[in-house]
Amino acid sequence: MIGTEIHQFAQELWPINRSITGSGVRETLKKISKKLPSLKIKSVQSGTKVFDWTVPQEWNVKKAYIVTPDGKKICDFSENNLHLVGYSAPFEGEISLDELKEHLHTIPEQPNAIPYITSYYEKRWGFCTTQEHFDNLKNGTYKVVIDSTFSQGELNYGEILISGKSDKEIFLSTYICHPSMANNELSGPTVVTFIAKWLKEVGKTNYSYRIIFIPETIGSISYLSLNYKDMKNKIFAGFNVTCVGDERAYSYIPSRNGKTMSDLIAKHVLKWTDKNFVKYSWLDRGSDERQYCAPGIDLPIASILRTKFGAYPEYHTSLDDLKNVVTANGLNGGYWAIRKAIEAIENNKIYKTTILCEPHMSKRGLYPTISKKKSTSGQIRLMMNLISLCDGKSSLLEIAEILNVPIWDLYEIIKKLESQKLINVSNL
């Protein structure tokens, strides 16, 4: 089960403090590049104008904690990187409990969870803690230490281009900007790492693949500002990959168009993976599909997920972990859903019979030589139905939908028919 390997890789990435910039992003990309040596780590300089946005200063943290009046260290960034508000400004000083509380964040309805809070584009400082811990704070003077830096650095991202037989591209995007959270962060880049590894190993694919590991929002906007014209010309289908590691559900978020090849493939794969998969609308978007499908960009990008971001209680908290939320089995399911979608796109071609009327199948060893009541049931019936629909107009996905079977049930049959020169194939 490949999910076990993916889960082990997620554990390796877990301690790293990732944000939209900084050393944690670079460290994560370097670990990914050990599994994907062809990964190119690229950068966009701080201050670069990217559409309506500006790449912010690079942020790094050496240490951050609070010391209580009785000398106990709490909210220690080194113990849990969610304790520090993302992009916190440097601060050191002694303050009262009342003043400290103005800088503390909790989730009262989840008293044992540390929330994930950021302030990327306005400088402030703060800490996150559980409501239980917050309620037990005593009056007195607290020492606050935040040793963080802002610099004219860079935003980093990773990119792989895998050439196929066609210049048409399938696009995969995932983000690497959240600290220690499992489904909402690590499931995406770890699953995509192993998808890319598989694509590199299978040999020449029909389509080319553009795969990126980026910071969410500002990363996709930066990438699009550099590449969107080329992407609009080449990208045929693709998926934004996040939240693919739990075992609770399978979900689908459409492209803004809702009728692209990505949408058709995603719905088909999920229908045959989990008949109870959750189908969301474009209005439920929340990740980088917002950028890829924005007016004027209009890329054919949909999302295949397990439980969607914001739809599970541990979302954006310390409870989103690699034990109770993301499992090897959950990651395995997420991996195969994405992989089956890619395989479906690769195999979704136009087929046309080469013989008028039904071909003589028995002389080719593809049909019984003795006729019985049920001799044309099962796979034989499926094969004959498939041949009857190979009209040179319908795609394999369309045929699978008519036959009400998973598209992957037709792959071996197609190979047999091609080997007997009973069908011709053409690309979409």
HUMO-V682229 format. One record per residue. OMEGA is omega in whole degrees, -180 to 180 (none if undefined). NEAR is the number of other C-alpha atoms within 10 Angstrom. Layout:
BEGIN
OMEGA;NEAR + OMEGA;NEAR
END
This chain:
BEGIN
-175;10 + 178;15 + 178;22 + 177;15 + -180;16 + 180;26 + 178;26 + 178;14 + 177;21 + 177;25 + 178;16 + -178;12 + -172;23 + -172;19 + -171;16 + 176;17 + 178;24 + 171;25 + -179;23 + 173;29 + 169;28 + -174;23 + 179;18 + 177;23 + -180;25 + 179;20 + 178;15 + 180;22 + 179;24 + 178;17 + 176;14 + -178;21 + 175;16 + 176;10 + -179;14 + -175;17 + -179;12 + 178;15 + 176;22 + 179;16 + -175;16 + -176;13 + 172;17 + -173;18 + 173;16 + 180;17 + 180;15 + 177;15 + 179;14 + -172;18 + -176;11 + -175;7 + 174;12 + 179;16 + -175;23 + 174;22 + 177;23 + -177;22 + 176;24 + -177;21 + 173;23 + 179;10 + 177;15 + 179;24 + 175;21 + 176;22 + -177;17 + 178;18 + 179;16 + 172;10 + 180;10 + 179;9 + 180;14 + 179;16 + -175;23 + 180;20 + -179;21 + 179;16 + 177;11 + -174;18 + 173;25 + -179;27 + -177;26 + 174;28 + -179;23 + -179;27 + 177;27 + 176;26 + 178;19 + 179;19 + 171;15 + -179;13 + 178;11 + -176;16 + 179;14 + 178;13 + -180;16 + 179;11 + 180;12 + -177;17 + 177;14 + -178;10 + -179;13 + -179;19 + 178;21 + 172;22 + -175;17 + -178;13 + 174;8 + -168;16 + 180;15 + -178;17 + 170;22 + -179;25 + 174;25 + -176;25 + 177;20 + 173;18 + -172;14 + -166;16 + 170;11 + -173;10 + 174;10 + 175;16 + 180;18 + 178;25 + 178;29 + 179;27 + 178;25 + 177;22 + 178;20 + 180;15 + 179;15 + -176;16 + -177;10 + 178;8 + -178;12 + 176;12 + 179;11 + -179;13 + -179;18 + 175;22 + -179;17 + 178;23 + 172;17 + 179;22 + 179;16 + -179;16 + 170;16 + -179;16 + 174;12 + -176;12 + -175;18 + 170;21 + -176;27 + 173;23 + 179;27 + -177;24 + 173;17 + 172;18 + 180;16 + -176;18 + 176;18 + 179;15 + 180;10 + 174;14 + 176;15 + -172;19 + 165;24 + -172;24 + 174;22 + -179;23 + 175;25 + -174;28 + -175;27 + -174;28 + 179;23 + 176;25 + -168;26 + 170;28 + -166;26 + -175;33 + -176;30 + 177;27 + -166;27 + 180;31 + -178;33 + -178;27 + 180;28 + 177;28 + -179;32 + 176;27 + -178;24 + 172;21 + 179;19 + 178;22 + 178;15 + -180;12 + 178;17 + -175;16 + -172;9 + -177;8 + -174;10 + 178;14 + 178;16 + -180;17 + 172;20 + -176;22 + 175;25 + -175;21 + -178;24 + 175;27 + -169;28 + 166;29 + -178;26 + 177;19 + -178;18 + 178;20 + 179;26 + 177;25 + 179;24 + -179;24 + 179;18 + -179;19 + 180;15 + -166;14 + -166;11 + -180;19 + 177;11 + -180;10 + -180;19 + 179;17 + -169;12 + -171;18 + -176;21 + -179;21 + 178;22 + -176;30 + 168;29 + -170;23 + 176;26 + 176;29 + -178;29 + -172;35 + -179;35 + -177;31 + -170;19 + -174;12 + 162;18 + -176;27 + -179;22 + 172;22 + -176;27 + 165;28 + 178;28 + 177;23 + 177;14 + -176;16 + -179;13 + 175;19 + 178;18 + 179;25 + -179;24 + 180;17 + -178;25 + -179;28 + 179;20 + -179;21 + -177;23 + 177;24 + -178;16 + 175;16 + -179;16 + -177;12 + 180;10 + -179;12 + -176;18 + 180;18 + 179;14 + 176;14 + 177;13 + -179;17 + 178;10 + -179;13 + 179;18 + -179;14 + -173;18 + 171;26 + 176;26 + -178;18 + -175;20 + -178;27 + -179;19 + 177;13 + -178;10 + 173;10 + 168;15 + 175;16 + -178;26 + -174;26 + 174;31 + -179;32 + 170;28 + -176;29 + 160;32 + 178;26 + -174;24 + 173;26 + 180;21 + -176;13 + 176;8 + -169;15 + -177;12 + -176;22 + 178;22 + 174;24 + 177;24 + 179;22 + 177;20 + -170;22 + -177;21 + 179;22 + -175;12 + -177;12 + -178;20 + -178;25 + 176;22 + 180;22 + 178;18 + 178;23 + 178;30 + 178;22 + 178;25 + 178;27 + -175;26 + 176;17 + 178;22 + -179;24 + 179;20 + 177;19 + 178;24 + 179;24 + 179;16 + 178;21 + 179;24 + -175;14 + -175;19 + -178;23 + 178;18 + -179;21 + -179;25 + 179;19 + -179;21 + -176;15 + 176;11 + -172;6 + -179;9 + 175;12 + 178;14 + -171;12 + -174;15 + 180;11 + 177;10 + 180;10 + -177;9 + -175;15 + -179;17 + 177;13 + 175;11 + -175;7 + 175;9 + -174;8 + -176;6 + -177;8 + -180;13 + 179;15 + 174;11 + -175;9 + 179;12 + 178;15 + 178;14 + 179;17 + -179;20 + 176;18 + 178;14 + 179;20 + -177;22 + -178;14 + 179;20 + -173;20 + -178;15 + -180;16 + -176;14 + 175;17 + 179;21 + 177;24 + 179;24 + 178;17 + 179;23 + 178;20 + 178;13 + -179;12 + -180;14 + 176;11 + 173;16 + -179;19 + -178;25 + 174;18 + -177;12 + -174;19 + -177;15 + 178;11 + 178;18 + 179;20 + 180;12 + -179;14 + 177;18 + -178;15 + 178;10 + 179;12 + 179;12 + 178;19 + 171;21 + -177;14 + 173;14 + 180;12 + 178;12 + none;9
END
